[in-house]
Amino acid sequence: MVACPECAAEIELSNVEQGEIITCPECGVELEVLSVNPPTLGLAPAEGEDWGE
C-alpha cells in the first residue's frame, strides 16, 4: 500500500511497472509509478501539446 500524494488515500499497487500512469480511486488525480520497490507514487507530468513534430 502506498499513499496518494494528493489526497493521502491508500492505494494498493499490484502488477504495475515503473513509469506507468494510474488514477487515484479517491480523488481522480493521475499518478506516475516512480518506483516499484519500494512503491512510490508522484503526480503525473502534465501532457504537453503535440505540435506534430
PyMOL commands that set and color helices and strands:
alter all, ss='L'
color gray80, all
select strands_A, chain A and resi 2-3+10-11+21-23+30-35+40-43
alter strands_A, ss='S'
color yellow, strands_A
deselect
rebuild
show_as cartoon
